Structures are given as structure tokens and as C-alpha cells.
């Protein structure tokens, strides 16, 4: 028989929302895939800094430290998550079957890809380029395989197992379909390190195909999220940060298009390389414009919720980081291709916002992890 799961869009508390009641130790049972968003958010702070159009003294060194932090966090969370699957397989299955938590299975592959890209951009200063390339290939392949799996498996389970209401769409629905876009962007960095000829062309074409796969799926999903907001209003306070996730596929698609255009001359015939450059600028400008509209809307809803005193910290706050970081990298590639100082200035302003958001979320996450508040079981909801 087909299992039926009904999505309730406004639970009293998400897994990972702060709860100040007394707790027991051994809360690893509640560790979910959403925790890998912390790696994504930390990693994008590093990689965005490495490519900023205006570099400042000490910026690269600081970015390298943040990349190392993201890499260490990836290792720690990977070990903890594997332990979680071994010790608490029932909870792991519950996460996989949950209509909300299952969406965040897209976070682990994006964490792998983000740290891999940072290894190539920044880690090479520490471990050398040959080792950085080798590590990035491993992380890119693992992240791409897992990302393609989530892009198929999570929507398939939504189509065949879950029954969702008309007001169910939320930003988290984008999490399983965005990883192939991150693979496209990070894959562009590896194309110069791919043997010339058919292998390099194949790598290029795979990245372009993953760009299209993720973009179309994301546009369909964003349309459903817009419709949900128009017909049913703003989401519950605990879900408001997920509105920012919409920026992820928008900013990352601009970034991916630009980075692929950069390396296209070495991988494709001249005609297609020039065409991809033109496409990356036109597509990038159009998509960047809509991303800025969504950023304004997400800010307005977030401020409204905060002023109402309802914006309680939970792990969805990491939605303020990685998606915003993709807008930084998207603005950077547009500056690279157009030479417009406007985009350089926007990239710097957005990066300052990214660092502020990451600092606030990271401190709260560290505090909640150390005292166990973020790993307590959520109360049953009706």
C-alpha cells in the first residue's frame, strides 16, 4: 500500500528550533540532514570572499580560515550523521519519510560541493594545487551523484507517497533540486583540470545539462511558492527563513552560467563558446533582477515577522546565508563579464550582509549545539 503523509505547514516547532527545557545527553538521535546547511553557509562565506571583485588586505587569509572551518564541520557532521544512521535507523527513516525534513537531504551533497570548491579556490594555498584538485574531484563526484539522486528521489516520493495541501509549498522544496546547479558551478572550476579533448567537452556538456535540469525544476517550484504566498499569505514564523532559499537557485544559476562561459573556450567549439558567453550575460541580468526583487520581498517579510516578536531561532536560519552568498557570486560574475562597477559594489554590499548573517546564525547554532537545545525532540503536533 502507498503510505500517505499529510503536510501541516505551520508546526508548533521544527526539529532544530531552540527549546530551553531541561534535556538529556545523547541527543544525536535528532540529528537531521538540515544540519549540513551550516556547512553550506560557512563554505559560501569563504568561496564568495575568494572571488570578490575588490580584494582587501587579509581577506584571503580570513577566507581560508573559514574554509578550513567548513571542511572540519563537514567531516564532523559526516561522522555524526553516519553514526546517527547506524544507532538510530528508525529516526533516520522518519526523516526520510517526513514531508519537510526529507527536503533537506539536498543539503549534504551541496555541503560536499561547496567545501570542494573552496578547497580548489583557497585550500590550494595550504595543501598545494595537486592535492586540492584531487580532493575537489572526490567531493565533486560524491556531491554530484548524491545531488542527482536527491533531485530524483525526493520529488518522486512527493509524487507517489506524500499528500500535500494547497498551502504546502515552501522554500525547502527547492533543496533537493538545487544540488545539480551547484555541481554545474563547481564543475566549471574543474574543467581546466580535466584532460583536453572529449573528456573536457563531456564534463562541460554534463555541467550545462545539470544547469538546465536544476533551473527548470527550480522555476516550476518557485512558481508554486509564489502561488502559495499569494493565496495563503506569509508562512508560519518558523518557516519564514525558508523564503530566502529561493535566492539559492537564482543566484547560483547566474554564477554557474558565468563560470561555464569563462571556461567554454577551452572545452567547446568557438561558436558555442561565444554563444554561451552572450547567454550568460543576458540570462544573468534577467535572473539577477528577479533575485533582487525576491531579496526585497524576503527581507520585508522577515522584518515584519521579527517586529512581531515571532522570529525564534531554529536551524532554518541558515537559509539566510548560502542563498545570499549565491547572490554575491552571481553579482561577481556579472561584474567580470560586463565590467560594470555597479555589480562590484552590489557584491561587496551583499557580502557584508552575508558575513553579518553568518556571524549571527553561527553563534546561535554553536550555543544551541553545545547546550543541546538544537538537538531535542520536537513536541508532537496535532
C-alpha positions in Angstrom: 0.0 0.0 0.0 1.1 3.6 -0.6 1.8 5.5 2.6 0.1 8.8 2.9 1.7 11.7 4.7 -0.2 15.0 5.1 2.0 18.1 5.4 1.0 20.6 8.0 2.6 24.0 7.0 2.7 25.5 10.5 4.0 23.1 13.1 4.5 24.4 16.6 8.2 23.7 16.4 10.6 22.4 13.8 13.4 20.0 14.6 16.3 22.2 15.5 14.3 25.1 16.9 15.6 26.2 20.3 13.9 24.8 23.3 15.1 25.8 26.7 13.6 22.9 28.7 15.9 20.6 30.6 17.3 17.9 28.4 19.2 14.6 28.5 22.5 14.0 26.8 22.8 11.8 23.8 20.7 13.9 21.5 22.3 12.6 18.4 19.0 10.8 17.6 17.6 14.1 16.4 20.5 15.0 14.0 19.0 15.6 10.6 20.3 16.4 7.1 19.3 20.1 7.7 22.5 20.4 9.8 24.6 20.3 6.6 23.2 23.7 5.8 25.7 25.0 8.3 28.5 23.7 6.1 26.9 25.3 3.1 26.5 28.6 4.8 30.0 28.6 6.2 31.6 27.4 2.9 29.9 30.1 0.8 31.4 32.8 3.1 34.8 31.5 2.2 34.3 31.0 -1.6 32.4 34.2 -2.1 35.3 36.1 -0.5 37.9 34.4 -2.7 36.2 35.7 -5.9 35.1 39.2 -4.7 35.9 41.9 -7.4 37.5 44.1 -4.8 40.0 42.3 -2.5 41.1 43.8 0.8 44.2 43.1 2.9 43.8 39.9 4.9 40.6 38.9 3.2 42.0 35.8 1.5 43.7 34.7 4.7 40.4 35.1 6.7 38.5 33.3 3.9 41.0 30.4 4.1 40.4 30.0 7.8 36.6 30.0 7.2 37.1 27.3 4.5 39.1 25.2 7.0 36.2 25.6 9.5 33.7 24.5 6.9 35.9 21.5 6.0 36.2 20.5 9.6 32.5 20.9 10.1 31.8 18.7 7.1 34.0 15.9 8.5 32.4 16.2 12.0 28.9 16.2 10.7 29.5 13.4 8.2 30.8 11.2 11.0 28.0 12.2 13.3 25.4 11.5 10.6 26.8 8.1 9.7 26.7 7.3 13.5 23.1 8.5 13.6 22.1 6.2 10.8 23.8 3.2 12.5 22.5 3.9 16.0 19.1 5.3 15.2 17.8 3.9 11.9 14.2 4.4 12.9 14.7 8.2 13.3 16.7 8.2 10.0 13.8 6.6 8.2 11.4 9.0 9.8 13.5 11.9 8.5 13.5 10.3 5.0 9.7 9.9 5.1 8.9 13.3 6.6 7.5 15.7 4.1 9.5 18.6 5.5 12.8 17.1 6.7 13.1 14.9 3.6 13.6 18.1 1.5 16.8 18.8 3.3 18.5 15.7 2.0 19.7 18.1 -0.7 21.9 19.8 1.9 24.6 17.1 2.3 25.6 17.0 -1.4 25.7 20.8 -1.6 27.9 20.8 1.5 30.3 18.4 -0.2 30.3 20.6 -3.4 30.8 23.8 -1.5 33.8 22.6 0.5 35.2 21.0 -2.7 35.1 24.3 -4.5 36.6 26.1 -1.5 39.4 23.5 -1.5 40.3 24.5 -5.1 40.0 28.2 -4.6 41.5 28.6 -1.1 42.8 25.2 0.1 45.4 25.1 -2.6 47.3 27.8 -0.8 47.6 25.4 2.2 47.9 21.9 0.7 49.1 22.7 -2.8 47.2 22.6 -6.1 47.6 18.9 -7.0 46.1 17.8 -3.6 43.4 20.4 -3.8 42.4 19.2 -7.3 42.3 15.6 -6.2 40.2 16.4 -3.1 37.8 18.6 -5.1 37.3 15.8 -7.7 36.4 13.4 -4.9 34.0 15.8 -3.3 32.5 16.9 -6.6 31.8 13.4 -7.8 30.3 12.4 -4.5 28.3 15.6 -4.2 27.1 15.3 -7.8 26.0 11.7 -7.5 24.1 12.4 -4.3 22.7 15.6 -5.7 21.3 13.8 -8.8 19.9 11.2 -6.5 18.0 13.7 -4.3 16.8 15.6 -7.4 15.1 12.4 -8.5 14.2 10.6 -5.3 12.7 13.4 -3.2 10.3 14.7 -5.9 9.4 11.1 -6.7 8.5 10.4 -3.1 6.5 13.6 -3.1 4.6 12.5 -6.2 3.9 8.9 -5.0 3.9 8.9 -1.2 3.0 12.3 0.2 -0.3 14.0 0.1 0.3 17.8 0.4 -2.2 20.6 0.9 -2.7 23.6 -1.4 -0.7 25.7 1.1 2.1 23.3 1.5 4.8 24.8 -0.9 7.7 26.4 0.9 11.3 27.3 0.1 12.6 23.9 1.3 11.1 22.3 -1.7 14.0 23.7 -3.7 16.6 22.0 -1.6 16.6 18.6 -3.4 16.7 20.2 -6.9 19.4 22.8 -6.4 22.4 20.5 -6.0 22.8 19.8 -9.7 23.1 23.6 -10.2 25.8 23.7 -7.6 27.5 20.8 -9.4 27.4 22.9 -12.6 29.0 25.9 -11.0 31.7 23.9 -9.1 32.2 21.7 -12.1 33.2 24.7 -14.1 36.2 25.2 -11.7 37.3 21.6 -12.5 37.0 21.9 -16.3 40.5 23.4 -16.7 41.8 20.4 -14.7 40.1 17.9 -17.0 42.1 16.3 -19.8 41.6 18.2 -23.1 39.5 16.7 -25.8 36.4 14.5 -25.4 36.7 14.2 -21.6 36.8 18.0 -21.2 33.9 18.5 -23.6 31.9 15.8 -21.9 32.5 17.5 -18.5 31.3 20.8 -20.0 28.2 19.3 -21.5 27.3 17.5 -18.3 27.6 20.7 -16.4 25.4 22.6 -18.9 22.8 19.7 -18.7 22.8 19.8 -14.9 22.3 23.6 -15.1 19.2 23.1 -17.2 17.9 20.2 -15.1 18.1 22.3 -11.9 16.9 25.6 -13.4 13.7 24.3 -14.9 12.8 22.3 -11.8 13.6 25.4 -9.6 11.5 27.7 -11.8 8.5 25.3 -11.5 8.9 25.1 -7.8 9.4 28.9 -7.3 6.1 29.4 -9.2 4.3 27.1 -6.7 5.9 29.0 -3.8 4.8 32.4 -5.2 1.3 31.0 -5.7 1.2 29.7 -2.1 2.2 33.1 -0.8 -0.4 34.9 -2.9 -3.3 32.6 -2.0 -2.4 31.7 1.6 -0.2 34.6 2.9 3.2 34.5 4.6 4.2 31.2 6.2 4.5 30.5 9.9 7.2 32.4 11.7 9.4 29.3 12.0 9.3 28.8 8.2 10.0 32.5 7.2 13.7 32.0 6.8 13.0 29.3 4.1 11.7 32.1 1.8 15.4 33.0 1.4 16.1 29.6 -0.1 14.5 30.9 -3.3 17.6 33.1 -3.8 19.7 29.9 -4.0 18.8 28.6 -7.4 18.5 32.2 -8.8 22.0 33.4 -7.7 23.6 30.0 -8.3 22.3 29.8 -11.8 23.7 33.3 -12.6 27.0 32.1 -11.1 27.0 28.8 -13.0 26.2 30.4 -16.3 29.0 32.9 -15.9 31.6 30.4 -14.7 30.8 28.0 -17.5 31.1 30.8 -20.0 34.6 31.5 -18.6 35.9 28.0 -19.3 33.8 27.3 -22.5 36.6 28.4 -24.9 38.8 25.6 -23.7 36.1 23.0 -23.9 33.7 23.8 -26.8 33.9 25.0 -30.4 34.4 28.7 -30.7 30.8 29.4 -32.0 29.2 27.7 -28.9 31.7 29.3 -26.5 30.8 32.8 -27.8 27.1 31.9 -27.7 27.4 30.7 -24.1 29.1 34.0 -23.1 26.3 36.0 -24.6 23.7 33.8 -23.0 25.4 34.0 -19.6 25.2 37.8 -19.6 21.6 38.2 -20.8 20.3 35.3 -18.7 22.4 36.6 -15.7 21.0 40.1 -15.9 17.4 39.0 -16.2 17.7 36.4 -13.4 19.7 38.8 -11.2 16.9 41.3 -11.5 14.2 38.9 -10.2 16.6 37.7 -7.5 16.8 41.3 -6.2 13.0 41.5 -6.2 12.8 38.3 -4.2 15.5 39.5 -1.8 13.5 42.7 -1.1 10.3 40.6 -0.5 12.1 38.1 1.7 13.6 41.0 3.7 10.3 42.7 4.1 8.5 39.5 5.4 11.4 38.7 7.7 11.5 42.2 9.2 7.7 42.1 9.7 8.0 38.7 11.5 10.9 40.0 13.6 9.0 43.2 14.6 6.1 41.0 15.7 8.4 39.2 18.1 7.8 35.8 16.4 11.2 35.1 14.7 12.5 32.4 17.1 15.9 30.9 16.2 16.0 27.5 14.6 18.1 25.7 12.0 16.1 27.3 9.1 18.0 30.5 9.9 20.9 29.0 7.8 18.6 29.9 4.9 19.8 33.5 5.4 23.4 32.5 4.4 24.0 30.2 1.5 21.3 31.7 -0.8 22.5 35.2 -0.1 26.0 34.0 -0.9 25.0 32.9 -4.3 23.8 36.4 -5.0 27.2 37.6 -4.1 28.9 35.2 -6.5 26.3 35.9 -9.2 26.9 39.7 -8.9 30.7 39.0 -9.1 30.5 37.1 -12.4 28.3 39.8 -13.9 30.9 42.3 -12.9 33.5 40.1 -14.5 31.6 39.9 -17.8 30.2 43.4 -18.0 32.9 45.5 -16.3 30.1 47.4 -14.6 31.2 48.8 -11.2 27.6 48.7 -10.1 27.8 44.9 -9.8 31.1 45.1 -7.9 29.5 47.4 -5.4 26.5 45.3 -5.0 28.7 42.2 -4.5 30.6 44.0 -1.7 27.4 45.2 0.0 25.7 41.7 -0.2 28.9 40.1 1.1 28.9 42.4 4.1 25.3 41.3 4.8 26.3 37.7 4.3 29.1 37.9 6.9 26.7 39.6 9.4 24.0 37.0 8.8 26.6 34.1 9.1 28.1 35.5 12.3 24.6 35.8 14.0 23.5 32.3 12.9 26.8 30.6 13.6 26.9 32.0 17.2 23.4 30.9 17.9 24.0 27.5 16.3 27.2 26.9 18.3 25.4 27.9 21.5 22.4 25.6 20.8 24.6 22.7 19.8 26.8 23.0 22.9 23.9 23.1 25.4 21.9 20.5 23.4 18.9 22.8 22.8 19.0 22.3 19.0 19.0 18.5 19.3 16.0 18.0 21.5 13.0 16.2 20.0 10.2 18.4 18.8 6.9 18.0 20.6 4.1 16.2 18.8 1.9 18.4 16.7 -1.7 18.0 16.0 
